[in-house]
Amino acid sequence: MQEAPTHRVRRRLGWRGRAALVLLLATVLLVPVDNFRLSPFQAVASEHLFSIVQWEITNFPRKWVHALWQLIPGNKPSREERLLLIDEYLQLSRKVQKEEDRIEGVLTRQSATSGSGSAAKQVEPTRDYLDELSARKRRIRDEAEEAVEAELSSLLAELGFESRIGLIFPPVDLKFEEPPTLLVISPRDELRVVASVLLDSDLKGVERDAIEQQILREQDVSALVDDLAGIATYPTIVSDLYTTRTVMRTAAHEWLHAYFFFRPLGQSLRKNDAMFTLNETAADVAGRELGDMVFERMGGDLSLSASRYASQEDRFPDFTRVMRETRFRVEELLKEGKIEDAEEYMREQQWFLRLRGFGLRKLNQAYLAFRGRYAESPASVSPLGDQLNELFELLPSVAEFISEVSRVSSVAELTQLLERVRAEAAAAG
């Protein structure tokens, strides 16, 4: 395909840059920032707090400097080169993680054996190899990010999300990085998220346990430090430790949050838990489809390891059944005021699942409250997952699904939309 003339690229970048600045300002302005008055939960984890504002200030300009650099003739890779970059980068990311884990294991053994010489000898060549892999990963990261953005943007343009002046708003912009972790707080007497705090990405299990236990002791609430696959900052943060297909799904999911942000669905995100669930599940449903479409356009085979990408309910029916039984029973006990009984029951269920190969680090009120906000999660009993999947199946395309659901600002409106689409499908059939 012929390259666009330089003057046209500059014009489109100008629009893209202005659009991105709008989204950046909205992100920063809507993030509560108060470094002088930490909440009790932030105070406990103060050494590990993740600052979105600081992250944006660090990463946003760098992304656009690289975009300008690509305008210089010869600096922009071809599509074939882009696809190779994505594959190489994701392979490097997994290799780096593997070597880091190996070094950590060697150092742990070294500590246990009081610094034996044999353990020390194992570290040096491994660290040299890690340094080599990490350097190569850093060199091609910007190009790999741009490659993913280009592939997703190309699909969105074909689906009708590009304006007449060649603008996709908001622009697809992502950063490969391990996402922060999330500290979630729930009361002990009900399953409800009352606070959440972003923390550093590299928190070990021991550190997570210490934070959770201190909050329980001092505040008498349930706490959980959980992992995230991505986060809708701008640029969006996407983990690079997954397969290409999962990365594309996550990139699409996070872009959808940015897209919904400027429409009734996203603007109603914080109305209540149901609207949070509706937003997340809509992004899940459409993000999977967009991600799979991009992956297939890149030459990926959707039939390979297909079960790996099925829903958790289909992959782990026993886990889903046990988790939903657990949630119902915990809610019953909490309504009866039997907090200690509920907590003892959750500990028993956690060990029941762990003995069957499901390695839950913690199962408490915060876990059920947070995971239950995602309608397709085994910990959820929300009907919104079934409703949104039905709506997706009834509509003719993922683009129409995104368009229709983005205009929804309440669960009642979703119900009305689904009833209308059902009636139209029945009349047409």
Beta strands, then each sheet from edge to edge (+ up, - down):
strand 1: 174-176
strand 2: 181-186
strand 3: 195-199
strand 4: 222-226
strand 5: 230-231
strand 6: 236-238
sheet 1: 1+ 6+ 5-
sheet 2: 3+ 2- 4+
end
